[in-house]
């Protein structure tokens, strides 16, 4: 699938459950995986999920997402489906998003996953899925942070009872020449002082108060603990609005050149 560390994750899960001596069970852990662009054909999607499950040493995952709404031609040892000079990309034009979704629905029927969803889909692409879906998408995982608050897409998904999962939620990436990220934006820093919280905690709380699922990444145990310490305070409406206003920058950090002509997915 999308990541190549399934085996290591599987070993970690197995060890954590064993070391907990009954306190942690498989059903206490929520595991999401994604279908990469080369595996949009239903048979390929099923193979990819089964391959991931085998590496994870699990019988099922909790959620499978279509990673991007675009299908690449499956080429062995060429994950990006590109020519050697990288000037041309090969697309799988025989498969539609609707057919891929129907394939994911069969994964639920076969009990390989409990739920299915989308990632990086816009409202028109979601609409296509909803027209054929027997099982509705449970979530749409998108880049969302104070500099890109995606209000229109959030409202659309809310209207159709699809949750939003925010990736890159802290906006802690920089474009070339940028000196400020959301984490050191004056608005966020001022709120951190007001509530005696870190900038990350302020931003995570903002996501939660908008009803969003937030998945911050960290490799630091202390930050992992800090990121979860956000349930003992609440931002005022005015403070939420002040963070919302940061979205006027409309800064997107993740925009891979997957479309024909090496155009970005969101261009």
KEDOVO-69525 format. One record per residue (C-alpha): residue in three letters; x, y, z. Coordinates in nm, 4 decimals. Layout:
<sites>
  residuo        c1        c2        c3
      ala         X         Y         Z
...
</sites>
This chain:
<sites>
  residuo        c1        c2        c3
      unk    0.0000    0.0000    0.0000
      unk    0.1090    0.3576    0.0578
      unk    0.3696    0.2876    0.3232
      unk    0.6484    0.0323    0.3214
      unk    0.6791   -0.0174    0.6962
      unk    0.3799   -0.2472    0.7472
      unk    0.5965   -0.5308    0.8791
      unk    0.7586   -0.3089    1.1439
      unk    0.4192   -0.1722    1.2473
      unk    0.2827   -0.5251    1.2695
      unk    0.5691   -0.6304    1.4956
      unk    0.5122   -0.3239    1.7128
      unk    0.1422   -0.4013    1.7514
      unk    0.2147   -0.7634    1.8380
      unk    0.4736   -0.6648    2.0985
      unk    0.2519   -0.3963    2.2539
      unk   -0.0392   -0.6372    2.2931
      unk    0.1865   -0.9086    2.4386
      unk    0.3624   -0.6734    2.6822
      unk    0.0325   -0.5262    2.8043
      unk   -0.0647   -0.8676    2.9461
      unk   -0.4270   -0.8347    2.8444
      unk   -0.4716   -0.4609    2.8959
      unk   -0.4422   -0.3829    2.5229
      unk   -0.6462   -0.5794    2.2702
      unk   -0.6544   -0.5613    1.8913
      unk   -0.9923   -0.3863    1.9034
      unk   -0.8362   -0.1070    2.1121
      unk   -0.6119   -0.0100    1.8199
      unk   -0.7467    0.1719    1.5129
      unk   -0.5473    0.0968    1.1988
      unk   -0.5913    0.2844    0.8714
      unk   -0.4248    0.2034    0.5419
      unk   -0.4487    0.3512    0.1934
      unk   -0.4812    0.2208   -0.1595
      unk   -0.1977    0.3613   -0.3683
      unk   -0.2618    0.4984   -0.7178
      unk   -0.1411    0.1813   -0.8931
      unk   -0.3980   -0.0380   -0.7186
      unk   -0.7302    0.1161   -0.8212
      unk   -0.8556   -0.1931   -1.0035
      unk   -1.0707   -0.3944   -0.7589
      unk   -0.8547   -0.7079   -0.7819
      unk   -0.5394   -0.5029   -0.7312
      unk   -0.6941   -0.3191   -0.4363
      unk   -0.7825   -0.6486   -0.2703
      unk   -0.4329   -0.7854   -0.3338
      unk   -0.2797   -0.4715   -0.1832
      unk   -0.4926   -0.4890    0.1304
      unk   -0.4265   -0.8614    0.1758
      unk   -0.0540   -0.8000    0.1275
      unk   -0.0623   -0.5291    0.3923
      unk   -0.2581   -0.7506    0.6317
      unk   -0.0061   -1.0287    0.5830
      unk    0.2802   -0.7937    0.6708
      unk    0.0871   -0.6494    0.9638
      unk    0.0009   -1.0034    1.0815
      unk   -0.3636   -0.8990    1.1166
      unk   -0.6982   -1.0329    0.9969
      unk   -0.8460   -0.6911    0.9224
      unk   -0.7788   -0.3187    0.9275
      unk   -1.0258   -0.0664    1.0606
      unk   -1.0252    0.1677    0.7625
      unk   -0.9100    0.1617    0.3996
      unk   -0.8830    0.4882    0.2048
      unk   -0.8374    0.5659   -0.1633
      unk   -0.5206    0.7724   -0.1291
      unk   -0.5609    0.9942   -0.4365
      unk   -0.8463    1.0276   -0.6884
      unk   -0.6256    0.9295   -0.9814
      unk   -0.5203    0.5886   -1.1173
      unk   -0.1689    0.5047   -1.2369
      unk   -0.0862    0.2129   -1.4613
      unk    0.0637   -0.0682   -1.2561
      unk    0.4276   -0.1074   -1.3550
      unk    0.6519   -0.3439   -1.1613
      unk    0.9189   -0.1684   -0.9540
      unk    0.7977    0.1701   -1.0787
      unk    0.5748    0.3035   -0.8028
      unk    0.5333    0.6423   -0.9694
      unk    0.4450    0.4974   -1.3131
      unk    0.6874    0.7314   -1.4871
      unk    0.9185    0.7118   -1.7855
      unk    1.2918    0.6982   -1.7119
      unk    1.3317    1.0700   -1.7769
      unk    1.0286    1.1361   -1.5519
      unk    0.8716    1.3531   -1.8199
      unk    0.5825    1.1162   -1.8813
      unk    0.3446    0.9382   -1.6463
      unk    0.1339    0.6367   -1.7386
      unk   -0.2302    0.6335   -1.6337
      unk   -0.4787    0.3505   -1.5955
      unk   -0.7670    0.4824   -1.8041
      unk   -0.9701    0.1617   -1.7935
      unk   -1.0785    0.2116   -1.4322
      unk   -1.3038    0.4794   -1.2843
      unk   -1.3285    0.6115   -0.9300
      unk   -1.6719    0.4526   -0.9112
      unk   -1.5319    0.1088   -0.9952
      unk   -1.2551    0.1495   -0.7400
      unk   -1.5137    0.2351   -0.4757
      unk   -1.7219   -0.0694   -0.5616
      unk   -1.4055   -0.2746   -0.5148
      unk   -1.3546   -0.1283   -0.1682
      unk   -1.7132   -0.2116   -0.0761
      unk   -1.6322   -0.5758   -0.1479
      unk   -1.3423   -0.5548    0.0981
      unk   -1.5958   -0.4682    0.3676
      unk   -1.8147   -0.7611    0.2618
      unk   -1.5107   -0.9897    0.2851
      unk   -1.4351   -0.8520    0.6340
      unk   -1.0884   -0.7332    0.5340
      unk   -1.1763   -0.3874    0.6655
      unk   -1.4475   -0.2455    0.8871
      unk   -1.4824    0.0863    0.7043
      unk   -1.3835    0.2598    0.3814
      unk   -1.3185    0.6219    0.2963
      unk   -1.1455    0.8780    0.0783
      unk   -0.8368    1.0944    0.0838
      unk   -0.7669    1.4147   -0.1093
      unk   -1.1087    1.4110   -0.2790
      unk   -1.2872    1.7339   -0.3706
      unk   -1.6645    1.7782   -0.3546
      unk   -1.7308    1.6832   -0.7182
      unk   -1.5260    1.3637   -0.6807
      unk   -1.7094    1.2786   -0.3596
      unk   -2.0401    1.3377   -0.5384
      unk   -1.9444    1.0761   -0.7968
      unk   -1.8823    0.8234   -0.5202
      unk   -2.2071    0.9032   -0.3388
      unk   -2.4105    0.8402   -0.6547
      unk   -2.3009    0.4748   -0.6683
      unk   -2.2157    0.3970   -0.3061
      unk   -2.3876    0.1133   -0.1248
      unk   -2.1550    0.1915    0.1652
      unk   -2.0936    0.5630    0.2206
      unk   -1.7419    0.6943    0.2818
      unk   -1.6892    0.7432    0.6544
      unk   -1.4216    1.0095    0.6139
      unk   -1.2267    1.2255    0.3705
      unk   -0.8653    1.2722    0.4785
      unk   -0.7360    1.6074    0.3522
      unk   -0.4675    1.8640    0.4180
      unk   -0.6251    2.1003    0.6694
      unk   -0.4684    2.3495    0.9077
      unk   -0.5060    2.7154    1.0097
      unk   -0.3520    2.8340    0.6809
      unk   -0.5831    2.6073    0.4752
      unk   -0.9083    2.5619    0.6647
      unk   -1.1069    2.4103    0.3738
      unk   -1.4379    2.5529    0.4960
      unk   -1.6375    2.4832    0.1792
      unk   -1.5222    2.1212    0.1618
      unk   -1.5785    2.0799    0.5359
      unk   -1.9339    2.2085    0.4995
      unk   -2.0001    1.9783    0.2039
      unk   -1.8766    1.6710    0.3898
      unk   -2.0720    1.7668    0.7011
      unk   -2.3865    1.7994    0.4906
      unk   -2.3341    1.4424    0.3681
      unk   -2.2354    1.3073    0.7115
      unk   -1.8769    1.2380    0.6077
      unk   -1.6172    1.3142    0.8723
      unk   -1.3035    1.5110    0.7912
      unk   -0.9610    1.3837    0.8952
      unk   -0.6969    1.6583    0.8986
      unk   -0.3462    1.5680    0.7843
      unk   -0.0569    1.8127    0.8081
      unk   -0.2757    1.9618    1.0846
      unk   -0.0128    2.1826    1.2473
      unk    0.1002    2.3460    0.9231
      unk    0.4567    2.2956    1.0403
      unk    0.5981    2.2742    0.6885
      unk    0.7623    2.5678    0.5124
      unk    0.7577    2.6843    0.1556
      unk    1.0846    2.8158    0.0178
      unk    1.1407    3.1633    0.1565
      unk    0.8858    3.1309    0.4367
      unk    0.9961    3.2229    0.7873
      unk    0.6619    3.1720    0.9615
      unk    0.4583    2.8553    1.0094
      unk    0.1291    2.8285    1.1926
      unk    0.3202    2.7096    1.4984
      unk    0.5039    3.0410    1.5307
      unk    0.2334    3.2624    1.3846
      unk    0.1703    3.5592    1.6178
      unk   -0.1994    3.4671    1.6500
      unk   -0.1185    3.1150    1.7695
      unk    0.1660    3.2254    1.9959
      unk   -0.0579    3.4830    2.1653
      unk   -0.3254    3.2214    2.2282
      unk   -0.0623    2.9840    2.3658
      unk    0.0299    3.2432    2.6267
      unk   -0.3355    3.3154    2.7033
      unk   -0.4226    2.9504    2.7706
      unk   -0.0776    2.8425    2.8943
      unk   -0.0592    2.5828    2.6186
      unk    0.1850    2.5013    2.3402
      unk    0.1172    2.6237    1.9878
      unk    0.0502    2.2651    1.8811
      unk   -0.2073    2.2221    2.1580
      unk   -0.3857    2.5414    2.0509
      unk   -0.4056    2.4246    1.6898
      unk   -0.5165    2.0725    1.7812
      unk   -0.7877    2.2191    2.0035
      unk   -0.9027    2.4368    1.7115
      unk   -0.9409    2.1250    1.4949
      unk   -1.1382    1.9460    1.7638
      unk   -1.3750    2.2363    1.8181
      unk   -1.4542    2.2259    1.4473
      unk   -1.5471    1.8582    1.4848
      unk   -1.2435    1.7372    1.2917
      unk   -1.0390    1.4204    1.3367
      unk   -0.6799    1.5331    1.3759
      unk   -0.3709    1.3163    1.3186
      unk   -0.0542    1.5070    1.4140
      unk    0.2751    1.3268    1.3621
      unk    0.5634    1.3189    1.6052
      unk    0.8608    1.0978    1.6845
      unk    0.9100    1.2546    2.0280
      unk    0.7362    1.0763    2.3200
      unk    0.6984    1.3992    2.5187
      unk    0.5278    1.5740    2.2273
      unk    0.3004    1.2752    2.1835
      unk    0.1844    1.3224    2.5428
      unk    0.1502    1.6987    2.4961
      unk   -0.0551    1.6578    2.1792
      unk   -0.3110    1.4540    2.3726
      unk   -0.3312    1.7050    2.6581
      unk   -0.5978    1.9223    2.4965
      unk   -0.9153    1.8307    2.6814
      unk   -0.8799    2.0545    2.9857
      unk   -0.9507    2.3830    2.8085
      unk   -1.1728    2.5309    2.5383
      unk   -1.1069    2.8146    2.2964
      unk   -1.3590    3.0978    2.3023
      unk   -1.5660    3.1628    1.9907
      unk   -1.3635    3.4778    1.9238
      unk   -1.0384    3.2836    1.9489
      unk   -1.1647    3.0135    1.7120
      unk   -1.2648    3.2886    1.4702
      unk   -0.9208    3.4494    1.4918
      unk   -0.7600    3.1193    1.3895
      unk   -1.0199    3.0765    1.1144
      unk   -0.9127    3.4118    0.9734
      unk   -0.5593    3.2774    0.9269
      unk   -0.7079    3.0627    0.6503
      unk   -0.7155    3.3679    0.4260
      unk   -0.3532    3.2820    0.3415
      unk   -0.4830    2.9683    0.1665
      unk   -0.1433    2.7961    0.1798
      unk   -0.1285    2.4392    0.0538
      unk    0.1854    2.2348    0.1179
      unk    0.0912    1.8975   -0.0344
      unk    0.0207    1.9196   -0.4079
      unk    0.1916    1.6336   -0.5946
      unk    0.2334    1.6649   -0.9715
      unk    0.0202    1.3613   -1.0548
      unk   -0.1986    1.5104   -1.3285
      unk   -0.1073    1.4971   -1.6996
      unk    0.1551    1.7516   -1.7919
      unk    0.3030    1.7215   -1.4416
      unk    0.0316    1.9477   -1.3061
      unk   -0.0465    1.9449   -0.9363
      unk   -0.3536    1.7643   -0.8103
      unk   -0.5020    2.0914   -0.6873
      unk   -0.3902    2.3242   -0.9687
</sites>
